[in-house]
Every structure is written in C-alpha cells, then in structure tokens.
Amino acid sequence: MPVETNPVDKQVMSYLRDMVLKELGIVLDEGKDYLIESRLGPIARRESLGGLDGLATAIRTGRSPELKRSVLDAMTTNETTFLRDVTPFEVLETSVLPKLIEARRASRKLRIWYAASSYGQEPYSVSMILNDQFPELAGWQVDQLGTDICRNALERAKAGRYSQLEINRGLPARLLVKHFKKEGPDWQLSDSIRKMVKFEELNLIQRWPPMGTFDIIFIRNVLIYFDIETKRQIFGRIHDMLAPDGYMFLGSAESTLNIDDRFVRSENGKGGCFRLAKAAKAAA
Ligand SMILES: C[S@@+](CC[C@H](N)C(=O)[O-])C[C@H]1O[C@@H](n2cnc3c(N)ncnc32)[C@H](O)[C@@H]1O
C-alpha cells in the first residue's frame, strides 16, 4: 500500500534517497519515490517500525547495521537473465574468446570479472560457453570472479538454483538438459559449472581490493544507475585493470561515449563490446 507523502515524509524520502546515493551510488530522483515505498514499505512493516519514517529513524540512529544492509539490498535492482541480449554472448563466442585464446596460448591463463553478477545467470552463461565450445581450455587456468553489492543476490548466485520462470527466460533447452537437474520446483546447475565462478561482495563505488588484471570485464546494466562522475571513476579504474588487449562488455543502453574516450567500441560495434582505444589503434 503506498505511503502518504506529507511534509515529514518528504524529508524521510530525501534522507533515504541520499543514503542510497551515498552507499550504493544509485541515483533516485523524486519520480522514483514509488520504488522506495514499494521496496522499503514491506521491511518497515515486517520490523514493526510503523512506516518509512520509523525505518529512517532506526537507520539514522545506527541501532541496527543489519537493518541498513537489508534496506540497501532491497534498493538494488537485480533484473537479469541467461544469455541476456544474446548478441554479447555471440560476440564473445565467435570473436573475443577465439582471439584471446590465441593470444594466451603461452600463458594458458584467462581471467574474467563480472562486476555486477546479480543472481549469476551472466557468469554461468559464459561458463557454459567456455565449457561446451572451448574444450581446448581444459588444462588452462581460467579464473572467473562474480561480484555484487547485494548479499541476497550473491547467495543465490553461489547456490546456482533457479526457478522455472528464470530458466524460461533465455536458457536454451539444450543447455538446460546438459547442465541442470530438476530439484523440487527448481533447477539446480551442475557443480562442474557452478565451481567455475567465485562470488564475492564488492561495492563498485567504494575502494576495490587488489584484483589483478582481467582479460574480459562484464559490467553490464549497472552503470545506468550511477551519475556521470561515478561512471567516469569506474571506467578509470577498469582502464587500469583491463589487459592491454582485453575487452569490456557494457549493457545495451550503456556507453563510454563522452565519459572516457580511452575506450572504443569493438567487434563492429556489436554486443556492447569495448576495448582500449590504444589497442584498437595499434591493431588497425
Ligand atoms: C540489473 S542487475 C545486472 C545484472 C547483470 N550484469 C545483467 O546485465 O544481467 C544490476 C546489479 O548491480 C548491482 N549493484 C547495484 N549497485 C551496485 C554497487 N554500488 N556495487 C556493486 N553492485 C551494485 C545490483 O545489486 C544488481 O545485482
């Protein structure tokens, strides 16, 4: 049920908006108050806090860090699917991976980072491609790291268990048959694919731990929530962590254009695939 907005509630809304911006980098303008109400109203009721003002007070007094975490988790949007948008995964399979595998024949190492891994469908889509289409990678060291700020999403990603509805969204039948087992109403991903990805908590707008260099970075459908300065800072850090001949994948509505010109679209502009401008220039 929507919460009525009186002058006090305006302050409450503004406090909650500011907190989400400060802690997650997610920009919520006033038009998004319905999102705050629909996601935080149930938490306020569950905790018997008497509404969003009670919830804001409980957070403000710092009595319950756990409550604050639940609120922040609830304000993330975890929308994702297997093989989301299809083309990025085609580009990865037919162009990016063959090139990188050729370039890494001597080291036999490949590192991939999924910087907003949500429930895991994105890293597991790639893992199935690596496993099924690139048998030559057996014996290579392939490190895959999935990170997200939302603890619930991380737990679900680690479990690799999906509802029928989630399976229906994007997973081809041949991959379902090959890699999943029905368990009760859900589908359980095989251990062999699940173990290909390590998941850890990481807030993109805070300090990142040393993670080394990655050959491919997926950072899809998360920068859309951030302001331009935050995007610029994140691109700056990715610039320093991407292998010189590495690739970055953004969501279909995302770009580096007018934010960081050290990246250019790659692979004929398909699939939200970018690389370092200097690498593209050297290859031309
Ligand atoms: C819409 S999902 C995108 C999932 C996947 N990359 C895809 O494209 O299908 C966005 C994810 O970004 C995460 N996220 C939001 N703000 C974040 C932050 N500050 N640091 C890390 N992850 C964040 C959310 O928890 C959510 O799981």
PDBQT file of the ligand as one rigid body, heavy atoms in Angstrom, charges set to zero:
ROOT
HETATM    1  C1  LIG A 301      20.276  -5.070 -13.285  1.00  0.00    +0.000 C 
HETATM    2  S1  LIG A 301      21.456  -6.071 -12.454  1.00  0.00    +0.000 S 
HETATM    3  C2  LIG A 301      22.546  -6.516 -13.784  1.00  0.00    +0.000 C 
HETATM    4  C3  LIG A 301      22.942  -7.962 -13.743  1.00  0.00    +0.000 C 
HETATM    5  C4  LIG A 301      23.755  -8.457 -14.930  1.00  0.00    +0.000 C 
HETATM    6  N1  LIG A 301      25.007  -7.762 -15.028  1.00  0.00    +0.000 N 
HETATM    7  C5  LIG A 301      22.972  -8.331 -16.202  1.00  0.00    +0.000 C 
HETATM    8  O1  LIG A 301      23.286  -7.468 -17.021  1.00  0.00    +0.000 OA
HETATM    9  O2  LIG A 301      22.037  -9.100 -16.427  1.00  0.00    +0.000 OA
HETATM   10  C6  LIG A 301      22.385  -4.816 -11.564  1.00  0.00    +0.000 C 
HETATM   11  C7  LIG A 301      23.197  -5.377 -10.409  1.00  0.00    +0.000 C 
HETATM   12  O3  LIG A 301      24.077  -4.340  -9.942  1.00  0.00    +0.000 OA
HETATM   13  C8  LIG A 301      24.195  -4.454  -8.540  1.00  0.00    +0.000 C 
HETATM   14  N2  LIG A 301      24.650  -3.176  -7.977  1.00  0.00    +0.000 N 
HETATM   15  C9  LIG A 301      23.960  -2.017  -7.828  1.00  0.00    +0.000 A 
HETATM   16  N3  LIG A 301      24.721  -1.086  -7.249  1.00  0.00    +0.000 NA
HETATM   17  C10 LIG A 301      25.931  -1.653  -7.007  1.00  0.00    +0.000 A 
HETATM   18  C11 LIG A 301      27.145  -1.193  -6.418  1.00  0.00    +0.000 A 
HETATM   19  N4  LIG A 301      27.270   0.048  -5.924  1.00  0.00    +0.000 N 
HETATM   20  N5  LIG A 301      28.187  -2.053  -6.353  1.00  0.00    +0.000 NA
HETATM   21  C12 LIG A 301      28.070  -3.328  -6.841  1.00  0.00    +0.000 A 
HETATM   22  N6  LIG A 301      26.957  -3.813  -7.400  1.00  0.00    +0.000 NA
HETATM   23  C13 LIG A 301      25.889  -2.991  -7.486  1.00  0.00    +0.000 A 
HETATM   24  C14 LIG A 301      22.805  -4.855  -8.081  1.00  0.00    +0.000 C 
HETATM   25  O4  LIG A 301      22.833  -5.479  -6.826  1.00  0.00    +0.000 OA
HETATM   26  C15 LIG A 301      22.356  -5.786  -9.218  1.00  0.00    +0.000 C 
HETATM   27  O5  LIG A 301      22.559  -7.142  -8.893  1.00  0.00    +0.000 OA
ENDROOT
TORSDOF 0
